Amino acid sequence: MEGTVSDLEVQGEALKFVLTGTFSFKQWRGPEQQESSVDVDGKRGIPVTVVQWKPFFAMTEDGGGAIQERGALARILQAAADSGRTVRFELVDARLLFGREGRFSVARASVIRATDADLR
């Protein structure tokens, strides 16, 4: 998923926020591992609840990155919420909810990788 972060709440290990952007489902099929993707439009905001996976990787736009300690995701999200910049996340063990009228939310997921253009 990728977008801007708002309404961040830290509740113990759980991080709750609203993502305004896009949620993408991706899979790689066949012997050639051809990627297919479905995007969910989150312009109206997607409610998200996540925890930081162990290990957790903070990545830069140019592909660099490093394993981060506990609490790093909360700091990245807070900085992104304060600045309004776009952040990209890769999730594992996601529990997703599909509601009426196109409503969609991430009820619970673990973030294994976050990419932030401002990380150095």
BELDADA-V949033 format. One line per field, one symbol per residue. phi: phi as a letter, one per 20 degrees, with the letter a starting at -180 (. if undefined). psi: psi as a letter, one per 30 degrees, with the letter a starting at -180 (. if undefined). A space follows every 10 residues. Layout:
phi=???
psi=???
//
This chain:
phi=.bredblfcd cmeeddaddd rcddecbddm felfecbcdd fdfeodfccc cefcecdedd fenfrbfdfg nfffffffff ffemeecdcd dcleddcddf lmfbbdfabd eebcdcfefc
psi=lkalklhkkj ibfkjklkkj bkkkkklkll ffhkkkkkkk khffkjkkkl lkljlkkkll fgflllkllk feeeeeeeee eefglkkkkk llhkjkkkal hgkkljeklk jfkkkkffk.
//
